[in-house]
């Protein structure tokens, strides 16, 4: 019996030793991904804004040099996921020639940067590469006079949004039934854990 018990322990020891010889080394890429997962979280993000055109500047040198006859200033307010009530001011060059590659293109607007500001003062920095405004189509109700879609890239922020990144699909339009610009953006935002 003692011999059988010794053989059993010897077999178990050999099994443990041979099983532990193989190592599971992580590649550098896997290590970085594991570290990132510990410090970042990606969550859905949605923004809904109503805007009012507060100024049209026709002699802005930066816009004129870029081929855009006017700088539009739009003051907006609304709500955003993870931010609550927000405000945002667009100031961008617009009125460029239609983009022939986009059907029903009416005019183009230039790239711009802007800040989405929460009620607590935290800011989210965004960049838009510019695009074309399009006349209403069958996709929208008849009262939509023009709309534009483009991508807003999240480039950082302050407070809880420091180091944030991500992309938002911008779906914006004007109507014949009110004087507001309407903005609905959806996407994902990657936040640094521990930022409050």
N, C-alpha and C positions, 0 to 999 in steps of 0.2 A: 504494500500500500504506500509506504514511504517513497519507494522508487517511482511508482506511478505519479505521485504528487510532485516529485522533483522533476520528472519528465514534462509534466503539464506546465509547471512554472518556467522551465527552460524553453519550451515551445512558445509560451506567451512572451517571454523576454525577447526571443529571436524575432517574433512577429512584430513587437513594438520597435525594435531597433531597425528592422528592414523597412517598416512603414514610415519611420521618421527620416529616412535617408533622402527622400524626395522633398525638395523645397519648393514653395510657391512664391517665387520672386515676382514682385510687381514691376511692371515696366514704368518708366518715368511718366508716361502719359496717364496710366492708371493711378499712380500716386497723386498726380496733380488733380485729376478728377475727384479722387477721394477727399483731398484737402478742400477743393472748391465746394463740394457737397456739405462740408462741415461749416463753411462760412457764408454760403450764399443760398438763397431760396428764390425760385422762379414761380410767380403767381399771375393769374389773370388780372388784367387792368382795363378799365373802361372809363372814358371821359365823355360827358355830355355838356355842351356849352351853347349859350345863346349870345350872339354878338351884335354890336352896333357899330357901324362905320362912323368914327368920330372925326376923321380928317382925311382929306385927299390933298397931297402936296404935289404940285405939278412942276416944280422947278428944283427937285432934289438932284444934285449933281451925280451922286452914286447911281441912282436909278437911270438917269439920262445916259450916263456913260455905258451902262449895261444894256441899253436898248429898250428900256421900259419908261414910258412917259409919266408915270405917276407912282407915288408912294402912298399906299393905303394904310391907315391906322384903324384897327378894329379892337374895341374894348369888349371883353367877354366875361361872363360869369356862369357858374354851373356847379356840377358835382363830379368827383372822380373817386374811383375805388381807392381805398387806403389813404385818401386825403380829405374826404368830406367836401365841404364847400370850397370852391376854387375860383380864382380869377386868372385871366391871361390877357396880355396885350400883344396883338400881332402888329408889326410894322414891317411891311414888305413891299418890294417893287413889283408892279403889275402893269398889265396893259400891253404886254409884248405881243408880237405877231402870232397868229394861230399856228399850232403845230400840225403840219400836213400829215404826219404819221398817225394822228388821232382823229377819227371821224367826228364831225360836228364840233371840232375845236373852235372856240371863239377868241380866246386870248391866252397868253401864258403868264406865269408869275415866277419870280426869281427865288432862288434858295434863300432861306432865312433861319435864324435862330430865335427861340423864344423861351419864356419861363412860365411854367404853370405853378401858381402860388397857392398853397393851402391856407386855411383860416389861422393856423398856428404859426404861419410864416415859413414853413418848410417849402423849398422850391424844387421843382423837377426841371432839368434843362433838356430842351428838345431841339432837334435840327430837322429841317425839311429841305429836300434837295430841289424843290420847285416842280412845277407841272403845268398842265393846261386845264383851263375851265371849259366845260362842255355844255352845250344847250341841252335842255331837258330831253329825255328819251322815254321810251315805253316802260323803262324800269321804274320811273318815278311818276307820281301823280301829275296831272296837267299843271297844277299851280307851282311846280318846281321850275324856275326860270333858267337856272344854270347850276351846275354842280361840279365838284372836283374831288378826285380821290388821289391820295399819294401816301407815302410812308413818312412817319415822324420817327426819327431815331432818338432814343433816350441816351443822353451823353453824360449823365451825372445828376447831381443835385446837392441840396444842403439838408442838414438834420437827418431825418430818417432815410432820406433819399441820396445821401452821400455815397458815391461809388455805384449808383444804380445804372443799369443798362437795359436794353431791350428795343423793341420796335412796336409801333402802333399803326394800324391801318386807319388812315383818316378818310372819313366820308362826310363831306361838307356840301351845303347847298344854300341857295337863296330862293325866296318864293315871291309870288305876286300877292299873297294874302297878308303879309306882314313886312315890316322893315328890318327884320333881324337876319343875321347869318346864323345858320344852324350847323352844329359840329358834333359828330358822333364818332368816337375813336375807340377801337378795340385792339387788344394785343396782349403781350406778356411783358412783365417787368421782372428783372432779376435784382433783388435787394441784398445788401450785405447784412447778415444776421447780427443782431445786437445793436443796430442803430435805432435810436428812439427819437 
